[in-house]
């Protein structure tokens, strides 16, 4: 059995190891807005009844308007295995060229098919890394060869699918929209599919490909709902893609994949004015940066929802902060990295700053 993938969170385990109750810890280990929005009223019928079609359609319309996208589908959060594991099934289905421009018939992915453009002889996918571990694991478990690449130029004609997280987690690397569109066109020419995970895209909508998705037939975009709104416990996301891909996802997930209360909340909040949320996140990010630089730490990347620090003493800093009941994210594959999520208020800034000042250099 493979080792579990490490994520942020885990306050219960940290408290068990370093003391205190989970409620007393300052959790900076995730990239979630620490200032959750006020919850709108949820109709009683959303709790009482199964999530019927009208709830799904209402959430889809609200999300389509909010993301300025084409076809969209509410999903259990795309970062969960239940959704990521659909991607190998999609590749195996073989229908990767969309719309009326289909030039290659559906085929078994183990059969080499050659035309004037490309010969596909094996099951290969590319994942731009470092990033979430679930993508590589899902494809490897399904029998695909996974190439971990560090640049889009390394994605080649032999790849059936490529995964790009934009902005990336944990380093915050951003790929310009035109660069990703060029990659999409290369993938389409080779009968491949491009997946762009925009889980951290809400604070800078200009980075998103959502508005261009109707013209990009071999593109799937994943969006996270809970990170930006501070409602990670809702476990809700969206997929943006052409309609036949979304139909496959919906069929494979089965009925009632997303709860009625989640759909109701999404429809309300996606129609609201989100500029105050964005402004608060930017304010909290500035506060965090002031604390980190004031402690002499080097900021090496991040987004407005998290900041990456590179320091040779990262392991010792991590343990020191845990002793002060502050949890940040460390990385087994990059021991010099620490990722700091946003603090919820100036008092938490001071708490973090005081703990860092006590670290013995």
Beta strands, then each sheet from edge to edge (+ up, - down):
strand 1: 26-27
strand 2: 72-76
strand 3: 113-114
strand 4: 119-120
strand 5: 124-128
strand 6: 145-149
strand 7: 161-165
strand 8: 193-197
strand 9: 219-224
strand 10: 236-240
strand 11: 299-303
strand 12: 306-310
strand 13: 326-327
strand 14: 329-330
strand 15: 337-341
sheet 1: 1+ 13+
sheet 2: 2+ 10- 9+ 8+ 7+ 5+ 6+
sheet 3: 3+ 4-
sheet 4: 11+ 12- 15+ 14-
end
